[in-house]
Amino acid sequence: MIQHMAREYQLDRSHIFITGLSAGGAMTAVMLASYPELFAGGAIIAGLPFASANTLPEALEGMRGQGSPSRRELLARARAAADREIEPPVLSVWHGTRDTIVDPANATAIVNQWRDLHGLGDANGNVETVAGHRRETWSDTRGRVGVEKYDI
């Protein structure tokens, strides 16, 4: 569908973004990890990391911030999803700090998975306040933001 629309309307990857909330956020992670050639970037709002659950019980545990695969395993799963010759899309992660449905630990796991995919290392990001909310960004050596996280 995305390829058809891009051809039909002569769009290029730099103009195509995807976003989703909760289960839609988890699907956004799937699309970005599996089809990085289609997207410039995306936003995951209160979602789960890519490939963190294979069953409904695992997803429910993950939503509670429990039972998630290790950081190393999440990276391996994301790397295996698509051709890694393609630069990963940029990612924006948004999560409520008091979310009682999808634990905020998932936002950290998503950020770590995508920082690792982008090769951005473990250093703390650049922190600023935007409209009263914390925003942290991680940039590559060219200064291009690869991953950002908003705590709402």
LOVEXPA-925092 format. One record per residue (C-alpha): residue number from 1; residue in one letter; chain; x negated, y negated, z negated. Coordinates in pm, 1 decimal, padded with zeros to 6 digits. Layout:
<sites>
(site NUM; A; A; (X; Y; Z));
...
</sites>
This chain:
<sites>
(site 1; M; A; (00000.0; 00000.0; 00000.0));
(site 2; I; A; (-00277.0; -00243.4; -00091.5));
(site 3; Q; A; (-00478.2; -00160.6; 00217.7));
(site 4; H; A; (-00167.3; -00204.4; 00434.0));
(site 5; M; A; (-00092.4; -00546.3; 00281.9));
(site 6; A; A; (-00454.7; -00655.6; 00318.9));
(site 7; R; A; (-00452.5; -00558.6; 00687.3));
(site 8; E; A; (-00106.3; -00701.1; 00753.0));
(site 9; Y; A; (-00186.4; -01038.9; 00597.0));
(site 10; Q; A; (-00559.6; -01043.8; 00672.8));
(site 11; L; A; (-00661.6; -01055.5; 00307.6));
(site 12; D; A; (-01005.6; -00974.9; 00182.8));
(site 13; R; A; (-01107.2; -00814.3; -00145.5));
(site 14; S; A; (-01202.2; -01151.2; -00295.2));
(site 15; H; A; (-00831.7; -01245.3; -00297.1));
(site 16; I; A; (-00683.0; -00926.8; -00445.1));
(site 17; F; A; (-00626.6; -00888.8; -00819.8));
(site 18; I; A; (-00428.9; -00649.2; -01036.3));
(site 19; T; A; (-00292.3; -00683.8; -01387.7));
(site 20; G; A; (-00080.8; -00484.3; -01629.0));
(site 21; L; A; (00056.4; -00480.9; -01982.1));
(site 22; S; A; (00042.4; -00176.2; -02213.8));
(site 23; A; A; (00097.7; 00132.5; -01993.0));
(site 24; G; A; (00061.0; -00104.1; -01696.7));
(site 25; G; A; (-00271.3; -00210.5; -01846.6));
(site 26; A; A; (-00379.5; 00152.0; -01857.3));
(site 27; M; A; (-00274.4; 00185.5; -01491.6));
(site 28; T; A; (-00470.2; -00130.4; -01410.2));
(site 29; A; A; (-00777.6; 00037.6; -01558.4));
(site 30; V; A; (-00710.5; 00342.5; -01339.1));
(site 31; M; A; (-00676.9; 00133.3; -01024.4));
(site 32; L; A; (-00986.6; -00078.7; -01092.4));
(site 33; A; A; (-01203.1; 00222.3; -01180.4));
(site 34; S; A; (-01075.6; 00444.9; -00899.9));
(site 35; Y; A; (-01051.0; 00188.1; -00619.8));
(site 36; P; A; (-01309.6; -00083.5; -00693.0));
(site 37; E; A; (-01341.7; -00157.5; -00322.0));
(site 38; L; A; (-00984.1; -00291.4; -00315.9));
(site 39; F; A; (-01000.4; -00550.8; -00593.6));
(site 40; A; A; (-01192.3; -00863.4; -00683.5));
(site 41; G; A; (-01081.2; -00815.3; -01041.1));
(site 42; G; A; (-00803.7; -00750.9; -01282.7));
(site 43; A; A; (-00661.5; -00812.0; -01626.9));
(site 44; I; A; (-00570.7; -00549.7; -01884.3));
(site 45; I; A; (-00328.8; -00671.7; -02149.0));
(site 46; A; A; (-00292.6; -00446.7; -02455.6));
(site 47; G; A; (-00395.2; -00138.7; -02256.4));
(site 48; L; A; (-00618.8; 00163.9; -02295.5));
(site 49; P; A; (-00965.3; 00232.7; -02151.4));
(site 50; F; A; (-00986.8; 00421.8; -01823.7));
(site 51; A; A; (-00959.9; 00801.8; -01867.3));
(site 52; S; A; (-00924.9; 00781.3; -02244.0));
(site 53; A; A; (-00623.4; 01014.2; -02247.8));
(site 54; N; A; (-00499.1; 01304.5; -02036.5));
(site 55; T; A; (-00176.1; 01382.9; -02219.7));
(site 56; L; A; (00100.3; 01186.9; -02388.0));
(site 57; P; A; (-00013.5; 01292.6; -02737.7));
(site 58; E; A; (-00368.6; 01177.7; -02654.6));
(site 59; A; A; (-00233.3; 00846.4; -02524.9));
(site 60; L; A; (-00029.3; 00794.0; -02842.3));
(site 61; E; A; (-00335.4; 00870.9; -03055.6));
(site 62; G; A; (-00540.2; 00632.4; -02844.4));
(site 63; M; A; (-00280.3; 00359.9; -02884.2));
(site 64; R; A; (-00330.0; 00393.4; -03259.6));
(site 65; G; A; (-00705.0; 00350.9; -03208.5));
(site 66; Q; A; (-00783.3; 00715.0; -03285.1));
(site 67; G; A; (-00928.1; 01006.1; -03092.2));
(site 68; S; A; (-01083.4; 00803.4; -02811.5));
(site 69; P; A; (-01376.9; 00958.0; -02625.4));
(site 70; S; A; (-01720.2; 00820.3; -02708.7));
(site 71; R; A; (-01851.9; 00510.7; -02535.9));
(site 72; R; A; (-02094.8; 00727.2; -02338.2));
(site 73; E; A; (-01811.1; 00957.9; -02227.7));
(site 74; L; A; (-01587.6; 00664.7; -02126.3));
(site 75; L; A; (-01870.1; 00529.9; -01909.7));
(site 76; A; A; (-01930.6; 00871.8; -01752.7));
(site 77; R; A; (-01561.5; 00907.6; -01669.8));
(site 78; A; A; (-01545.8; 00561.3; -01513.8));
(site 79; R; A; (-01862.4; 00620.5; -01311.7));
(site 80; A; A; (-01723.6; 00949.3; -01180.8));
(site 81; A; A; (-01400.4; 00787.0; -01061.9));
(site 82; A; A; (-01538.7; 00610.7; -00755.0));
(site 83; D; A; (-01838.7; 00532.8; -00540.1));
(site 84; R; A; (-02071.7; 00338.0; -00769.1));
(site 85; E; A; (-02247.0; 00176.6; -00474.2));
(site 86; I; A; (-01963.8; -00077.4; -00494.5));
(site 87; E; A; (-01996.0; -00353.6; -00751.2));
(site 88; P; A; (-01728.4; -00311.3; -01019.7));
(site 89; P; A; (-01446.9; -00565.7; -01012.1));
(site 90; V; A; (-01452.1; -00839.9; -01275.3));
(site 91; L; A; (-01230.3; -00771.6; -01572.5));
(site 92; S; A; (-01032.9; -00984.9; -01815.4));
(site 93; V; A; (-00908.4; -00814.3; -02132.8));
(site 94; W; A; (-00630.6; -00970.5; -02340.6));
(site 95; H; A; (-00516.5; -00829.6; -02673.9));
(site 96; G; A; (-00322.5; -00944.8; -02977.3));
(site 97; T; A; (-00527.0; -00936.5; -03295.8));
(site 98; R; A; (-00218.5; -00821.2; -03490.3));
(site 99; D; A; (-00083.0; -00576.8; -03233.2));
(site 100; T; A; (00082.1; -00291.0; -03424.4));
(site 101; I; A; (00162.3; -00081.4; -03115.5));
(site 102; V; A; (-00170.4; -00073.4; -02925.8));
(site 103; D; A; (-00454.7; -00106.0; -03174.6));
(site 104; P; A; (-00701.1; -00388.3; -03092.3));
(site 105; A; A; (-00983.8; -00131.1; -03106.6));
(site 106; N; A; (-00874.6; -00041.7; -02753.9));
(site 107; A; A; (-00970.6; -00388.2; -02628.9));
(site 108; T; A; (-01322.1; -00335.2; -02764.4));
(site 109; A; A; (-01341.7; 00008.0; -02600.5));
(site 110; I; A; (-01225.4; -00135.9; -02265.8));
(site 111; V; A; (-01477.1; -00420.0; -02287.8));
(site 112; N; A; (-01759.0; -00177.3; -02371.1));
(site 113; Q; A; (-01662.4; 00056.6; -02085.2));
(site 114; W; A; (-01667.6; -00228.7; -01832.2));
(site 115; R; A; (-01976.5; -00398.9; -01974.6));
(site 116; D; A; (-02153.2; -00066.9; -01932.0));
(site 117; L; A; (-02021.4; -00030.1; -01573.9));
(site 118; H; A; (-02148.2; -00379.4; -01494.5));
(site 119; G; A; (-02480.5; -00308.8; -01668.7));
(site 120; L; A; (-02432.8; -00605.2; -01903.5));
(site 121; G; A; (-02590.8; -00439.7; -02207.2));
(site 122; D; A; (-02503.7; -00457.1; -02574.4));
(site 123; A; A; (-02578.0; -00822.2; -02648.4));
(site 124; N; A; (-02302.9; -01037.3; -02788.1));
(site 125; G; A; (-02128.8; -01245.3; -02528.3));
(site 126; N; A; (-02081.2; -01618.9; -02503.6));
(site 127; V; A; (-01801.5; -01720.4; -02742.3));
(site 128; E; A; (-01575.8; -02021.6; -02703.3));
(site 129; T; A; (-01228.9; -02127.6; -02810.1));
(site 130; V; A; (-00963.1; -02173.8; -02542.7));
(site 131; A; A; (-00626.2; -02318.0; -02648.4));
(site 132; G; A; (-00694.4; -02200.3; -03003.9));
(site 133; H; A; (-00787.9; -01845.2; -02903.6));
(site 134; R; A; (-01123.8; -01670.7; -02903.7));
(site 135; R; A; (-01272.3; -01596.9; -02561.0));
(site 136; E; A; (-01591.7; -01396.9; -02522.6));
(site 137; T; A; (-01768.1; -01351.6; -02187.7));
(site 138; W; A; (-02053.3; -01135.8; -02063.1));
(site 139; S; A; (-02243.6; -01248.0; -01753.4));
(site 140; D; A; (-02490.8; -01087.3; -01517.9));
(site 141; T; A; (-02838.0; -01223.5; -01439.8));
(site 142; R; A; (-02687.7; -01455.0; -01175.8));
(site 143; G; A; (-02462.3; -01611.2; -01439.9));
(site 144; R; A; (-02147.3; -01450.4; -01294.3));
(site 145; V; A; (-01896.5; -01342.7; -01559.7));
(site 146; G; A; (-01832.1; -00970.0; -01523.8));
(site 147; V; A; (-01616.4; -00915.7; -01830.9));
(site 148; E; A; (-01419.8; -01150.0; -02054.0));
(site 149; K; A; (-01204.6; -01084.2; -02359.9));
(site 150; Y; A; (-00933.1; -01300.5; -02510.7));
(site 151; D; A; (-00820.8; -01238.7; -02869.5));
(site 152; I; A; (-00467.2; -01371.2; -02902.6));
</sites>
